[in-house]
């Protein structure tokens, strides 16, 4: 029910939002398997279709609801749906069917003594009789009989609304009665009814009601030839409609507003407002309305150029048919040239847009090519590092370890003079140092800790290995969760930090190097900063120096990451890289 009330709220403001809420109401009601909720939601959908002149869809909705209520045997709901079908055929201008459905609804409401329902249907029947001339061909006498019948039903409707003190219903019927008297060419009688209706809507401050009654009031003043008040009423109605976004059917307001302007000789406003009407109406070309526009435009132009026309009247009389023909040809040629120039300009714009699109595609392809190239280089480099690390560790490392074992065995089993023991021990010590250095080089080429334990542990090992005995002090800070990312991403982050720390150790002259690693499920970021001598980052980039920085950029580009460098001479440096996990 919430979505149905929201749909009613947006009915006059935003029809798209209204339809959205109605569809949500239908979906929820179907899921709930509640027949009454389904019936109410589908009925609201039918009302939406009817307001947008989609009569076949509206009829299908009402018929479905009617079958549900007949199954449920809910007579008042059946009456409501019959009333809706009566309105549907009213808009379709099928008088007999409309009256038949309204009468069925009225019979049920009367049987249940449902006063609001009786009042509403009586008013609808009155409106149907007042519009019968649009459904059937009627003589003037028949039209007057229809209008009197309509007034009788409207008055009976007011009696019912008065019984339950429904002032809103009375105001609505008073507006409809005013419309009937206007059709009967009795605007002086209509004026009293429409003013009563307006007074009520102003009292309750109902913008939608005020806007509709002002439209009727404007038409009434127009029939009374009080064009000033007619324009004022129409303009106030327009302002309320625009302010409250109550723009459904506003084209009919503009159509009516153009007429008093036209009758007072204000052809400029009449023309502009009628153009608004034609634009909003957005329907098939109508020859009669086009003739009116041309006439209004001609009169407007004539008013502006009256003095010039008077001055040229004598000269125009002397012109012969050849001059007229020549003028027509020149005008035709002028229009042709303008059209051709505009066509060329439009084609040029389209061509420029196509060129820009192609250039953007080429740039995108080049960037993708650079990404692939950078990634291929990185993958090849890491594969070679891995191979070298494996060869050094398994090959040369194993060989050196074997030599050490054999030498140690010789020391224990062979007889060595006292003078040679010191040299022998020094040789074994050098061999231990070589094995340690070999393992360090192999670890730098491909850190096994990274593969087994992840970034945090690998970076802790790296910092402990490269930290000197004195300064600079290397501080690693880890924020977030210990998450394992793809092997490629972890290795890239590790290599970048490794390169940045080595650069700081070699060139910065800092006494402190800070490493910060941020690990999140959807993001990994690393920052390396020092308090060293810094450098001019702009000059380095322009001169193409700094191969280490370029390598880092290539690694970041290969994984579509972000790179940020901040450094000035004497202020240290700070480099940040970030990768988004998609």
C-alpha positions in Angstrom: 0.0 0.0 0.0 3.0 2.3 0.6 4.0 2.1 -3.1 0.4 2.8 -4.2 0.3 6.0 -2.1 3.7 7.1 -3.4 2.4 6.5 -7.0 -0.6 8.7 -6.2 1.8 11.4 -4.9 3.8 11.5 -8.1 0.8 11.1 -10.4 0.7 14.8 -11.5 4.4 15.6 -10.8 6.4 12.8 -12.4 4.6 10.1 -14.4 7.8 8.0 -14.7 8.2 7.9 -10.9 4.5 7.1 -10.5 4.8 4.1 -12.9 7.9 2.9 -11.0 6.1 2.8 -7.7 3.0 1.2 -9.3 5.2 -1.6 -10.8 6.8 -2.2 -7.4 3.4 -2.4 -5.8 2.3 -5.0 -8.5 5.4 -7.1 -7.9 5.1 -7.1 -4.1 1.4 -7.9 -4.3 2.0 -10.9 -6.6 4.7 -12.1 -4.3 2.4 -11.8 -1.3 -0.3 -13.8 -3.2 -3.0 -11.5 -1.7 -5.8 -11.1 -4.2 -7.0 -7.8 -2.8 -3.5 -6.3 -3.0 -3.1 -7.6 -6.5 -6.4 -6.1 -7.5 -5.7 -2.7 -6.0 -2.2 -2.5 -7.6 -3.4 -3.6 -11.0 -6.3 -1.1 -10.8 -3.7 1.7 -10.1 -1.8 0.5 -13.1 -4.9 0.7 -15.2 -5.5 4.3 -14.0 -1.9 5.2 -15.1 -2.5 3.7 -18.6 -5.8 5.6 -18.9 -4.2 8.9 -18.0 -1.7 8.3 -20.8 -4.4 7.3 -23.3 -3.2 3.7 -23.4 -6.8 2.6 -23.4 -6.4 -1.0 -24.5 -3.9 -1.7 -21.7 -6.1 0.1 -19.2 -9.1 -2.0 -20.2 -7.1 -5.2 -19.7 -6.1 -4.2 -16.2 -9.6 -3.3 -15.2 -11.1 -6.5 -16.6 -8.5 -8.6 -14.7 -9.3 -6.7 -11.5 -13.1 -7.2 -12.1 -12.6 -11.0 -12.4 -10.7 -11.1 -9.1 -13.3 -9.1 -7.3 -16.2 -11.2 -8.8 -14.3 -14.2 -7.4 -13.9 -12.5 -4.1 -17.5 -11.3 -4.2 -16.6 -7.8 -3.1 -19.5 -5.8 -4.4 -18.0 -2.3 -3.5 -14.8 -3.1 -5.3 -16.8 -4.4 -8.3 -18.7 -1.0 -8.3 -15.4 0.9 -8.2 -14.0 -1.0 -11.2 -17.3 -0.6 -13.2 -16.9 3.2 -12.5 -13.3 3.0 -13.9 -14.5 1.2 -17.0 -17.2 3.9 -17.4 -14.6 6.6 -17.3 -12.4 4.6 -19.8 -15.2 4.5 -22.4 -16.0 8.1 -21.6 -12.4 9.0 -22.7 -12.8 6.7 -25.7 -16.0 8.6 -26.6 -18.2 5.5 -26.5 -21.4 6.9 -24.8 -23.6 3.8 -24.4 -20.9 1.5 -22.9 -19.7 4.3 -20.6 -23.2 4.9 -19.3 -23.9 1.2 -18.9 -20.8 0.7 -16.7 -21.5 3.8 -14.7 -25.1 2.7 -14.1 -23.9 -0.7 -12.9 -21.6 1.0 -10.4 -24.5 3.4 -9.3 -26.9 0.4 -8.7 -24.4 -1.3 -6.4 -23.5 1.8 -4.5 -27.2 2.6 -4.0 -27.8 -1.0 -2.8 -25.1 -0.6 -0.1 -26.1 3.0 0.6 -22.5 4.0 -0.1 -22.9 7.8 -0.2 -19.4 8.8 -1.4 -19.6 6.2 -4.2 -23.1 7.4 -5.2 -21.9 11.0 -5.3 -18.9 10.2 -7.4 -20.7 8.1 -10.0 -23.5 10.7 -10.3 -20.9 13.4 -11.1 -19.2 11.1 -13.7 -22.6 10.4 -15.4 -23.2 14.2 -15.5 -19.8 14.7 -17.2 -20.6 12.0 -19.6 -23.9 13.7 -20.7 -22.2 17.1 -21.0 -19.7 15.5 -23.4 -22.2 13.4 -25.4 -21.7 15.7 -28.4 -18.2 14.3 -28.8 -19.5 10.7 -28.8 -22.5 11.1 -31.2 -23.7 13.6 -33.7 -26.2 15.8 -31.8 -28.5 18.7 -32.9 -28.5 21.9 -30.9 -31.8 20.9 -29.2 -30.3 17.6 -28.3 -27.1 19.2 -27.0 -29.2 21.5 -24.7 -31.1 18.5 -23.4 -27.8 16.7 -22.7 -26.5 19.7 -20.8 -29.7 20.0 -18.7 -29.5 16.2 -18.0 -25.8 16.7 -16.9 -26.8 19.6 -14.6 -29.4 17.3 -13.0 -26.9 14.6 -12.2 -24.3 17.1 -11.0 -26.9 18.7 -8.6 -27.8 15.2 -7.3 -24.1 14.6 -6.8 -23.8 17.8 -4.7 -26.8 16.7 -2.6 -25.0 13.4 -1.8 -21.6 15.1 -1.0 -23.4 17.6 1.2 -25.0 14.7 3.3 -21.5 13.6 4.4 -20.1 17.2 4.5 -17.5 16.4 1.8 -16.5 20.0 0.8 -13.9 18.7 -1.7 -16.4 16.7 -3.6 -18.8 19.7 -3.7 -16.0 21.9 -5.0 -15.2 19.4 -7.7 -18.8 19.2 -8.8 -19.2 23.0 -8.8 -16.3 23.2 -11.2 -18.0 20.6 -13.5 -21.3 22.6 -13.3 -19.4 25.7 -14.3 -18.0 23.9 -17.4 -21.5 22.8 -18.4 -22.9 26.4 -18.1 -19.9 27.6 -20.2 -20.9 25.1 -22.9 -24.5 26.4 -22.7 -23.0 29.9 -23.3 -24.1 31.0 -19.8 -20.7 32.2 -18.4 -22.4 34.6 -16.1 -24.1 31.6 -14.3 -20.9 29.5 -14.5 -18.9 32.3 -12.8 -20.6 31.8 -9.4 -20.0 28.1 -9.4 -16.3 28.3 -10.3 -15.7 31.0 -7.8 -17.2 28.8 -5.0 -14.9 26.0 -6.1 -11.8 28.3 -6.2 -12.7 29.7 -2.7 -12.6 26.1 -1.3 -9.3 25.1 -2.9 -7.7 28.3 -1.8 -8.9 27.7 1.8 -7.3 24.3 2.0 -4.3 25.5 0.0 -4.5 22.7 -2.6 -2.2 23.7 -5.6 -3.5 21.1 -7.9 -7.2 22.0 -7.3 -6.4 25.7 -7.5 -4.6 25.2 -10.8 -7.5 23.3 -12.4 -10.2 25.7 -11.2 -8.2 28.7 -12.4 -8.2 27.1 -15.9 -12.0 26.9 -15.8 -12.2 30.4 -14.4 -10.0 31.7 -17.3 -12.3 30.1 -19.8 -15.3 31.6 -18.1 -13.9 35.1 -18.1 -13.0 34.6 -21.8 -16.6 33.8 -22.6 -17.6 36.9 -20.7 -15.1 38.9 -22.9 -13.3 40.0 -19.7 -9.9 39.2 -21.4 -7.7 40.8 -18.7 -9.1 38.6 -16.0 -9.1 35.7 -18.3 -5.4 36.2 -18.9 -4.7 36.7 -15.2 -6.5 33.4 -14.3 -4.7 31.5 -17.0 -1.3 32.9 -16.0 -1.8 32.1 -12.3 -2.8 28.6 -13.3 0.4 28.3 -15.4 2.6 29.6 -12.5 1.1 27.1 -10.1 1.5 24.2 -12.6 5.1 25.0 -13.3 6.0 25.6 -9.7 4.4 22.4 -8.6 5.4 20.4 -11.7 1.7 19.8 -12.5 2.4 20.0 -16.2 0.1 17.2 -17.4 -2.2 18.7 -20.0 -0.6 22.2 -19.8 -0.7 22.4 -23.6 -4.5 22.9 -23.3 -3.9 25.8 -21.0 -1.6 27.4 -23.5 -4.1 26.8 -26.3 -6.8 28.6 -24.2 -4.4 31.4 -23.1 -3.5 32.3 -26.7 -7.1 33.3 -27.5 -7.6 36.3 -25.1 -4.2 37.7 -26.2 -5.3 37.3 -29.8 -8.6 39.0 -29.2 -7.0 42.0 -27.5 -4.5 42.4 -30.4 -1.4 41.2 -28.6 -0.3 39.1 -31.5 3.3 38.6 -30.2 2.1 36.9 -27.0 -0.6 35.1 -28.8 1.9 33.7 -31.3 4.5 32.7 -28.7 2.0 31.0 -26.5 0.4 29.2 -29.4 3.9 28.0 -30.4 4.2 26.5 -26.9 0.9 24.8 -27.3 1.9 23.3 -30.7 5.3 22.2 -29.4 4.0 20.5 -26.3 1.2 18.9 -28.1 3.7 17.1 -30.4 1.2 15.5 -32.6 0.5 15.0 -36.3 0.6 18.2 -38.4 -2.7 19.9 -38.5 -3.4 22.2 -41.4 -6.0 24.3 -39.6 -3.7 25.0 -36.7 -0.8 25.8 -39.0 -3.0 28.3 -40.8 -3.7 30.0 -37.5 0.0 30.1 -36.6 0.8 31.7 -40.0 -2.0 34.2 -39.6 -0.8 35.1 -36.1 2.8 35.5 -37.3 1.7 37.6 -40.2 -0.2 39.9 -38.0 2.7 40.1 -35.5 5.1 41.0 -38.3 2.6 43.4 -39.8 2.3 45.3 -36.5 6.1 45.7 -36.2 6.6 46.9 -39.8 3.4 49.0 -40.2 5.2 52.2 -40.9 7.5 50.6 -43.5 4.5 49.0 -45.2 2.8 52.3 -45.5 5.9 53.9 -46.9 6.3 51.2 -49.5 2.6 50.8 -50.5 2.8 53.1 -53.6 6.0 51.4 -54.8 4.5 47.9 -54.4 1.6 48.9 -56.5 3.9 49.6 -59.4 5.7 46.3 -59.3 4.7 43.8 -62.0 4.5 40.1 -61.9 8.2 39.8 -63.1 9.4 41.5 -60.0 7.3 39.3 -57.8 8.7 36.2 -59.5 12.2 37.5 -59.2 11.7 38.2 -55.5 10.3 34.7 -55.0 13.3 33.1 -56.8 15.7 35.1 -54.7 14.0 34.0 -51.5 14.1 30.4 -52.6 17.8 30.7 -53.5 18.5 32.3 -50.1 16.7 29.6 -48.2 18.6 27.0 -50.3 21.9 28.6 -49.6 21.2 28.8 -45.8 20.0 25.1 -45.8 23.2 24.0 -47.7 25.5 26.0 -45.4 23.8 24.5 -42.3 24.0 21.0 -43.9 27.7 21.5 -44.5 28.3 22.8 -41.0 26.3 19.9 -39.5 28.3 17.3 -41.6 31.6 19.0 -40.5 30.6 18.7 -36.9 29.7 15.0 -37.4 33.0 14.5 -39.2 35.0 16.2 -36.4 33.2 14.0 -33.8 34.0 10.9 -35.8 37.7 11.9 -36.0 37.8 12.5 -32.2 36.2 9.2 -31.6 38.8 7.4 -33.8 41.6 9.3 -32.1 40.3 8.3 -28.7 40.1 4.7 -29.9 43.6 4.8 -31.2 44.9 6.4 -28.0 43.1 3.7 -26.0 44.6 0.9 -28.2 48.1 2.5 -27.8 47.6 2.6 -24.0 46.5 -1.0 -24.0 49.5 -1.9 -26.1 51.8 -0.1 -23.6 50.1 -2.0 -20.8 50.6 -5.3 -22.5 54.2 -4.5 -23.4 55.1 -3.4 -19.9 53.4 -6.4 -18.4 55.2 -8.7 -20.8 58.6 -7.1 -20.0 57.9 -7.5 -16.3 56.8 -11.1 -16.6 59.9 -11.9 -18.6 62.1 -10.1 -16.2 60.6 -12.0 -13.2 60.8 -15.3 -15.0 64.5 -14.7 -15.6 65.0 -13.6 -12.0 63.3 -16.8 -10.9 65.4 -19.0 -13.2 68.7 -17.3 -12.0 67.7 -17.6 -8.3 66.9 -21.3 -8.8 70.2 -21.9 -10.7 72.2 -20.1 -8.0 70.5 -21.7 -5.1 70.2 -25.3 -6.4 73.3 -25.3 -8.6 76.1 -23.1 -7.3 74.7 -23.1 -3.8 74.6 -26.9 -3.7 78.1 -27.1 -5.1 79.6 -24.6 -2.5 77.8 -26.5 0.3 79.3 -29.8 -1.0 82.8 -28.2 -1.0 82.3 -27.0 2.5 81.3 -30.5 3.7 84.3 -32.1 2.0 86.7 -29.6 3.4 85.2 -30.1 6.9 85.6 -33.9 6.5 89.2 -33.4 5.4 89.9 -31.3 8.5 88.7 -34.0 10.7 90.3 -37.0 9.0 93.6 -35.5 7.6 96.6 -34.6 9.5 97.2 -30.8 9.1 100.2 -29.0 10.5 99.6 -26.3 13.1 100.7 -23.6 10.7 98.1 -24.7 8.1 95.1 -24.9 10.5 94.6 -21.1 10.6 94.7 -20.9 6.8 92.3 -23.9 6.5 89.8 -22.3 8.9 90.1 -19.0 7.0 89.2 -20.8 3.8 86.1 -22.4 5.4 85.1 -19.0 6.7 85.4 -17.4 3.3 83.3 -20.3 1.9 80.6 -19.7 4.5 80.6 -16.0 3.6 80.3 -16.9 -0.1 77.3 -19.3 0.6 75.6 -16.5 2.7 76.1 -14.0 -0.1 74.9 -16.4 -2.7 71.7 -17.1 -0.6 71.2 -13.3 -0.2 71.5 -12.7 -4.0 69.1 -15.6 -4.7 66.7 -14.3 -2.1 66.7 -10.8 -3.7 66.2 -12.3 -7.1 63.2 -14.3 -6.0 62.2 -14.1 -2.3 60.8 -17.4 -1.1 59.3 -15.8 2.0 57.0 -13.8 -0.3 55.7 -16.9 -2.0 55.1 -18.7 1.3 54.0 -16.1 3.8 53.0 -12.9 1.9 53.9 -9.3 1.7 54.2 -8.4 5.4 56.6 -11.2 6.3 58.6 -10.8 3.1 59.1 -7.0 3.7 60.0 -7.6 7.3 62.8 -10.0 6.1 63.9 -7.6 3.5 64.1 -4.7 6.0 66.1 -6.8 8.5 68.5 -7.8 5.7 69.2 -4.3 4.3 69.1 -2.3 7.6 72.6 -1.0 8.3 74.2 -1.2 11.8 73.9 2.6 12.2 71.9 5.1 10.1 69.6 5.3 8.3 66.9 3.6 10.4 64.4 1.6 8.3 60.9 1.5 9.8 58.1 -0.8 8.4 54.5 -0.1 9.3 51.7 -2.4 8.3 48.0 -1.4 8.3 45.0 -3.5 7.5 44.6 -7.3 7.1 47.2 -9.9 6.1 45.5 -10.7 2.8 47.1 -12.8 0.1 46.8 -11.2 -3.4 47.8 -12.6 -6.7 51.4 -13.7 -7.1 51.9 -11.1 -9.8 50.5 -8.2 -7.6 52.5 -9.2 -4.5 55.7 -9.5 -6.4 55.1 -6.1 -8.1 54.6 -4.4 -4.8 57.6 -6.1 -3.2 59.8 -5.1 -6.2 58.7 -1.5 -6.1 59.4 -1.2 -2.3 62.7 -3.0 -2.8 63.7 -0.5 -5.5 62.6 2.6 -3.6 64.4 1.5 -0.4 67.6 0.7 -2.3 67.4 4.1 -4.0 67.0 5.9 -0.6 70.0 3.9 0.8 72.2 4.8 -2.1 71.3 8.4 -2.9 69.2 10.2 -0.2 71.7 10.6 2.6 68.7 10.2 5.0 68.9 9.0 8.6 65.3 7.5 8.5 63.4 5.6 5.9 59.7 4.9 6.5 57.8 2.1 4.7 54.0 2.0 5.1 51.9 -0.8 3.6 48.1 -0.6 3.5 46.3 -3.9 2.8 42.6 -4.0 2.2 40.3 -6.5 0.3 39.7 -4.1 -2.6 43.0 -2.0 -2.4 46.7 -2.3 -1.7 48.9 0.7 -1.3 52.5 1.3 -0.4 54.4 4.5 0.6 58.2 4.9 1.0 59.4 8.2 2.4 62.7 9.5 3.7 64.1 12.7 5.3 67.1 12.9 3.0 68.3 15.6 0.6 65.5 15.1 -1.9 65.6 16.1 -5.6 63.8 18.1 -8.3 61.2 15.5 -9.5 60.0 17.7 -12.4 63.6 18.1 -13.7 64.3 14.4 -13.4 61.2 13.5 -15.4 61.9 16.2 -18.1 65.5 15.1 -18.6 64.6 11.4 -18.7 66.9 10.5 -15.9 66.2 8.0 -13.2 66.0 4.6 -14.7 64.9 3.2 -11.3 61.9 5.5 -11.2 61.0 4.6 -14.8 61.2 0.9 -13.9 58.8 1.5 -11.1 56.4 3.5 -13.4 56.5 0.5 -15.8 55.6 -1.9 -13.1 52.7 0.3 -11.9 51.5 0.8 -15.5 51.6 -3.0 -16.2 49.0 -3.5 -13.5 47.0 -0.3 -14.2 47.9 1.2 -10.9 48.5 4.8 -9.7 51.9 6.4 -9.0 52.6 9.6 -7.1 56.0 11.2 -6.5 56.6 14.2 -4.2 60.1 15.5 -3.7 62.0 18.8 -3.4 65.7 19.5 -2.8 66.4 19.5 0.9 62.9 18.2 1.8 63.3 14.5 1.4 61.0 12.4 -0.9 57.7 10.5 -0.7 56.6 8.0 -3.3 53.2 6.3 -3.2 51.8 3.5 -5.4 48.2 2.2 -5.3 46.5 -0.8 -6.9 42.7 -1.3 -7.0 41.6 -4.9 -6.7 38.7 -5.5 -9.1 
